[in-house]
């Protein structure tokens, strides 16, 4: 299995949960997480991923087998590495919403 397939499966699962949470929130009239915090979190996580992945790869902490990555890189980091923060940014607010969120409001 290549990292691209693994990354796309994580993104697809996170997107399905996010869409499900949005549909449920719309049907029930529940509060949803706004797009602004999600986009700001995504930008912050992508920048941090770019910086720290490149530092860790450059220092030799780990490396990727060339046969398993797409070959597209941002610096030393393969683009597949950026899918995991994106999946987290989609998945965590969706789970928060589905599991009840801040019911005290």
C-alpha positions in Angstrom: 0.0 0.0 0.0 1.3 3.4 -0.9 1.1 6.5 1.4 -1.2 8.1 -1.2 -3.8 5.4 -0.8 -3.5 5.5 3.0 -3.7 9.3 3.1 -6.7 9.4 0.8 -8.5 6.8 2.9 -8.0 8.9 6.0 -9.2 12.0 4.2 -12.2 10.2 2.8 -13.2 8.9 6.2 -12.8 12.3 7.9 -14.8 14.0 5.1 -17.7 11.4 5.4 -17.9 12.0 9.2 -17.8 15.8 8.6 -20.6 15.7 6.0 -22.6 13.4 8.3 -22.2 15.8 11.2 -23.2 18.8 9.0 -26.3 17.0 7.7 -27.3 15.9 11.3 -26.8 19.5 12.6 -28.9 20.9 9.8 -31.7 18.4 10.4 -31.7 18.9 14.2 -31.0 22.7 14.1 -28.0 22.2 16.3 -25.0 24.6 16.4 -22.3 23.7 14.0 -18.6 24.6 14.1 -18.0 27.6 11.9 -15.7 27.5 8.9 -13.4 30.3 10.1 -11.9 28.4 13.1 -11.6 25.2 10.9 -9.7 27.1 8.2 -7.5 28.9 10.7 -6.7 25.6 12.4 -6.0 24.0 9.0 -3.6 26.7 8.0 -1.8 26.6 11.4 -1.4 22.8 11.3 -0.2 22.8 7.6 2.4 25.4 8.4 3.6 23.5 11.5 3.6 20.2 9.5 5.7 21.8 6.8 8.2 23.2 9.3 8.6 20.2 11.6 8.4 17.4 9.0 11.2 19.1 7.1 13.2 19.5 10.2 12.7 15.9 11.3 13.5 14.5 7.9 16.6 16.7 7.5 17.9 15.6 10.9 17.5 12.0 9.9 14.8 11.0 12.4 13.0 9.2 9.7 12.8 8.8 5.9 10.3 7.6 3.3 10.8 4.7 0.9 10.7 6.2 -2.6 8.5 3.4 -3.9 5.7 4.3 -1.4 5.4 8.1 -1.9 4.0 10.0 -4.8 7.3 11.9 -5.4 5.7 15.3 -4.9 7.4 17.1 -2.0 7.2 20.4 -0.2 10.8 20.7 0.8 11.7 17.3 2.1 8.2 16.3 3.2 6.0 14.3 0.9 2.6 15.9 0.2 0.9 12.8 1.7 2.1 14.0 5.2 -0.2 17.0 4.9 -3.3 14.9 4.6 -3.2 13.8 8.3 -3.5 17.3 9.7 -6.3 18.0 7.2 -8.1 14.8 8.3 -7.8 15.9 11.9 -9.1 19.3 11.2 -12.2 17.8 9.5 -12.7 14.9 11.9 -12.3 16.5 15.4 -14.9 19.3 15.1 -17.3 16.8 13.4 -16.9 14.3 16.2 -17.4 17.1 18.7 -20.7 18.0 17.1 -21.8 14.4 16.8 -21.0 13.5 20.4 -22.9 16.4 21.8 -20.3 19.2 22.0 -20.7 21.8 24.6 -24.1 20.9 25.9 -23.8 23.5 28.7 -24.6 26.3 26.3 
